[in-house]
Amino acid sequence: TGKIDVIDVNAANVGTYNTVVHTVSGLSAPGRSILANNKLYVTEPGTGHIVIINTSAYTSSSISTGGSPQSFTLVGTKLYVNKVMSNTVSVIDTTNDSLATITVGTDAANSTLVGGRYLYVNNSGSSNISVIDTNTDTVIATISVSSPQYSTLVGTTLYVSGGSAVYSIETNSGSGSYNAITNTELISGGPTYSVFVSPK
């Protein structure tokens, strides 16, 4: 059984500063969390649920997404849930917690938002990336990439770790190379799992 502890980080509250002031119990091995619309959304990878905690009353409810929810991407009031053991991305409307699904590839553990609108979903199980237009919640493109794991956006170039390489994908719709792989950097001793950018 898991729990969420709420810690008071307001230094002005001398009596409770840096102490646990609330505990929400009854969760099953909680994973990642994100705050939206005064609610905390928490993944339960082992149960296929998202737990929703009201941050005012500290009450909780849950939504079944199926699969194994791993991470979130928040776009406006919509929360996109990336899942493995599934071929869908779940979309939670945080204004009323209604649920919709978008069919993508398999094992979509994470995603990257580009231009505030386009969600690039890494489908490691099907070796491709689904591009979702979050205005319409439809897949507008599918890019073949070997076992994509994680991605990082630099300017308009999306760097994706996958297999034994890091791939560069152009996300500028005005480019002749739009949604195409423009470079493949082989990494000896792969496979690669993550990619980060270090400032010069």
Salt bridges, closest charged atoms under 4 A:
ASP5 OD2 - LYS3 NZ 3.80
ASP97 OD2 - LYS39 NZ 3.18
ASP133 OD2 - ARG117 NH2 2.73
ASP137 OD2 - LYS78 NZ 3.23
